[in-house]
Amino acid sequence: MPASSDQKKTASDTTIGEIVAADYRTAKVFEAHGIDFCCGGKVALSTICREKGLDPALLLREVETLKSEQIDRSQNYTAWELPFLADYIVNTHHVYLKENDGHIAAYARKIAEVHGAHHPEVIEIAAIFDKINNDMVAHLREEEEVFFPAVKRVHAARKAGNEPTAEDVATIRTSLAKLGSEHEEIGDAIHTIRHLSKEYAIPDDVCNTFLVTYQKLKEFEDDLHKHVHLENNILFPKAAEL
């Protein structure tokens, strides 16, 4: 029967990114099990369960429990039109990054100077975040000034029943490859920071600035997960379909 075939496909072939794209509330399940749903979202559920020694049936039950209540439209990101989603990403996540990245980088350099002798990992963390901060400037500019405007123009053309320009189509294709690769780099960098910080554990012999820095790094990572998820698993695939 088709229904059983779909159920089998859902259990074995659906990717983590697809599950979270359909209902962002399910991200909590994957976060609880240490599963990357943004940069690593293209991995099938069965594959990640096999790698982590998890029972896919149990994980799916946790997912279905969260999905049992009707989703609020404010979280139903897949239902949003591309221009609205792009604006949401800029006004929410890009604004967060612009307001916080410089401060986090300064905090990280400060604790590296003060505590680096006894906690050498913070020296590496500061260097990694400095690179993230610098790279993010060009990344956000590419999205805001090149990629998103092209997506909006092509979306408007398709909606009006017109053919988009070849230039805009080429821009989207080129930007998708470039931005996707940069997401992987940033994702790997923040995973390295998490590992170096031992999951942002606070040593006993440090100052309040150290505490604030690790809290801000954790906040940055949480925001990045949702930001990259909205792009990698929802906006980018829809843009590719244009």
N, C-alpha and C positions, 0 to 999 in steps of 0.2 A: 504494500500500500504506500502511496506517496507520503503520508504523514509519518510513518515509521522511518522512511528514508530521510525525511527532513530532520527528524529527531536525531538520527544517527549522525547526519552531517553537522548538526549543531554541537553535538558532544565531541566529535573528533576533528572537525575541520575549521570551525569558526575560530577566527583569531581573537586574541585578547582585545586588540584595538576595536574590532567590530562589535564585540560585546559591550564595551564601555561607550562606544559611539552611539549605540542604540539606547543606552541608559547610563548616564554618568554616575548615578548612585552606586553602580556595581564596582566603581573604582575602589571603594572602601574594602571590598573583599580581596582584591588583588594586592592592595597596599598592605593589608593585614598579613598576607602570605609572602611579602617581599617580592612581588611580581611586577615588573616594569610594564605599564600599560601604555606609555607614550612612545618613547624611542624604541622600545622592544615590543610594540603593539602588533607587529606583523606576524608574530609567532602563534601557531595554532594552540588552542587550549590543551589538547592532548599532549603536544610536544613539551610544553612548559611543565605540565604535571609530571610527565615522565622524567624530565630533568631534575625536578625538585622532589620527586618521590611522593607526590600528592595523588589522592584519589579524585579523578575528574568528576565522578558522580557526586561526591560530597561537595566539591567546589561549586558545581552547577546548582546544587540544592541551596547553597548559601546565596548564590546569585539570584535564583528564583524567589527566595524569601524576600530579598530587597526589592525585587520587581513586582511583588504582589500588590503593592499599593499603586494607584494611578500616578503617573509622573506629572509633575507640574510643568506647564509649558515653558516656564522660565529656565528649566533645566533640560528641555527637550531640544538640544542644540542641532540635531539632525533635521528638525523641522524648519529651522531658520533659513531664510534665503541668504545666498552668499554675501551680498553687500552688507546686510545687517550683521552677519557673523564676523566679517572682516572688521567692521566698525567696533563691534563689541571687543574683539581681541585688542585693537588699538587702544580703545578707551579704558579697558580694564588692565590687561597684562602689559602692554607697552608702557602705559603710564606708570604702573608699579615699578617696572624695571628702571625707567628714567629717574624716578624719585628715589630709588633705593640702592641701585648698583654701586654708585660712587661712594655712598656712605659705608656699605658693606666692605668694599675694597679698602677703604681707609681704616676701618676697624681691624680688618685682617692684617694689614701692614703693622698697625700699632701693637697688636698682641704678638706678632712675630718678633718685633723689636724687644718687647718686654719679657716675653716668656719663651722665646726661641731656644735659649740655652738649655732649658730643662724640658721643653716640649718641642723638639725640632720639627715635628710634623706640621706645626702652624706656619713655619717658614715656607714649606711647599704649598700649603693651602693658600697662603697669601699670593704666591706666584701664580698658582692656577686661577685664582679668582681674578687677579689683575688681567690675565689673558681673556677670561670670560667677559669681563667688563669692557675691554677694548674691542673684542670681536663683536659684542652685542650692538655696539653703535652702528657699525656698517650693516649688520643683519637687520636691525629694525628699519634703517633707512631704505634698504632694498625692498622690504615688505611694504612700507608706507608710500614710497615714492615711485616704485616700479611695478611690483607684483600685484598688490591689491587694486591699484587703479586699472591695470589691464584686465584683471578678473571682473571688475565692475563694468567695464566697457563691453567685454564679451558677453557677460550675463545680460546686460541691457539689450544688446543686439539680438541675442537668441530669443529673449522674451518678446521683442518686437517683430520676430519672424525674419530678421535680417541676418546676413552673413557677417561675422566679425572680420576685422582686418587681419591680413596674414601677419602683420607686425605684432599685433596683440597676441595672436595665437603662439607665435614664436617666443615672445616674451614670457608667456606663462610656462611654456615647455622648458625654457632655459632656467627660469627662476625656480621651478619645482625641483629640478635636479640639484641646483646650487643650495637652496634653502634646506632641502632634505638632508644633504650631506652635512651642512652646518649644525643641524639639530642633533645629528649623531655625535659630532665632536663635542658640543656643549653637554649633551647627555652623559657621554663618557667622562667628561671633566667633573661634573657634579657628583657622579658615582664615585670617582676617585677621592673627592673631598669627603664624602660620607665614609668611605673606608678608612681614610687617614685619621678622621676624627672619632673613629670607633662609634659610628652612629650618633655623633654629636654629644658624646659623653663628656661631662664637665669634670676635670681633675679637681682635687681637693685644694691645691695650692695656687689657685689663680684668682684674678681680680674680677670685678663686676663687668669690665669691658670684655673680658674673655667670654663670660656668660652671655652677654648681649650679642657678641659676634656669632657664637654658635647658634643662638636662637634665630638670628637674622639669616644665617646660612640655611637653616632648616626651613624657615619661611620662604626663602628664595627657591629652594628645591620644590616645595609643595606647589608654589605658584607656577614654576616651570613645568611640572608634570601636567597640570591642567592646560596650560598655554600650548605646550607641544602636542598634547593629545588633541585639542581642538583643531590644530593645523594638520598634523600628520594623519589623523584618523577620520576627520570630517571635511575640513576645508580643502586640503590638497586633493583628495580623491574626487571631490565634486568639481574642483577647478580642472582637473585632468579630463573629466567627462565633457567639459564645455567644448 
